Amino acid sequence: MGFRRDSTAGATYFFTVVTRDRMPILARPGVVAALRQSIAEVRGIWPFTSIAWVLLPDHLHALWRLPEGDPDHSRRWGEIKRRTGRGVRDAHVCIRPSNGSAQHRHESGLWQRRYWEHRIRDDDDLRRHIDYVHFNPVKHGLVARTADWPHSSFQAFVARGWLTAEWGVSPAGGEYGE
């Protein structure tokens, strides 16, 4: 039996998308720009609502709500990955050559082939995943405070008054979720 994904129209999903071999390339300016452009283009063709996101050097997490009647997150991610790979090449960002299988499939070599998804079950599950997304740079030791990481939706949550700028300090510097 093949790999099966959860596909529920109108559902909210948490995603993890990882670079090939965990290459620490995603936070580079050319890659950030190509990824942002790709997401905007794909959202214009196949709409979705971005709830929260974080971009780390070797992976990203995103929370999306799909439109009613449309369960196809796989097509969206496939197209985002393809367009980002093309945009990175166009920006002359150096990526190690992909293996023969990836070359045969015309893959960019930027991304792992698969991604992980989890369908959000309820409001508590959503809150836990939003917290996880925003705290991830602290968890990985990239910053001591969530507010110090530039590549996430955290600042938008602060601007809307949903979180405070002091939220998400590393355990060495204070309590998680303070």
C-alpha positions, -999 to +999 in steps of 0.1 A: +000+000+000+013+035-009+018+065+012-015+082+021-019+118+033-048+132+052-068+153+028-097+171+044-112+200+025-114+232+046-092+218+073-063+234+091-029+217+088+005+219+105+034+212+080+071+205+083+091+209+051+128+201+052+158+208+029+176+179+013+202+165+037+192+193+061+212+219+042+212+251+063+203+273+034+167+285+039+175+317+059+198+331+031+183+362+016+180+349-019+162+317-007+139+337+016+130+359-013+124+330-037+103+312-011+081+342-003+076+348-040+067+312-046+042+311-017+025+343-030+023+329-066+009+296-054-016+312-030-028+333-060-036+301-080-046+278-052-057+299-022-050+290+014-049+310+046-015+312+064-021+312+101+015+309+115+049+301+101+086+299+109+116+296+085+147+281+100+180+273+082+171+237+073+134+235+076+101+254+079+069+249+098+036+263+086-001+263+097-025+267+068-063+266+065-075+252+032-106+265+015-139+246+018-141+221-010-103+219-015-082+193+003-051+195-020-022+207+002+001+183-017-003+202-050+004+235-032+036+223-015+048+206-047+044+238-066+059+260-039+090+237-037+093+236-075+090+274-079+114+281-050+140+258-065+137+276-098+138+310-080+169+300-061+187+289-093+176+322-110+191+341-080+224+322-085+223+307-050+246+278-049+230+244-039+249+211-040+240+191-071+211+167-065+215+130-068+207+111-101+171+103-091+163+139-083+179+150-115+158+125-135+127+139-118+139+175-126+140+184-089+160+213-077+180+195-050+168+221-024+141+200-007+135+166+007+109+148-015+082+145+012+069+167+039+050+160+071+015+171+078-008+170+108-045+179+106-054+202+135-081+186+156-094+215+178-086+249+192-062+235+218-043+216+191-041+248+171-028+269+200-002+242+208+010+242+172+011+280+170+033+280+201+055+253+187+060+272+154+069+304+172+092+288+198+111+267+173+140+291+168+146+292+206+142+254+208+169+250+181+192+275+199+192+301+172+180+329+195+173+333+232+140+351+226+113+343+201+111+381+193+147+380+181+141+356+151+132+376+120+117+347+099+084+340+114+048+352+120+056+360+156+059+397+151+025+398+134+010+380+164+026+407+187+013+435+164-022+421+167-020+419+205-023+381+204+012+376+221+036+399+239+071+406+227+084+389+259+066+356+251+089+326+243+121+332+262+145+302+264+143+283+297+178+296+306+164+331+303+129+326+317+098+305+313+085+292+279+054+311+270+059+338+296 
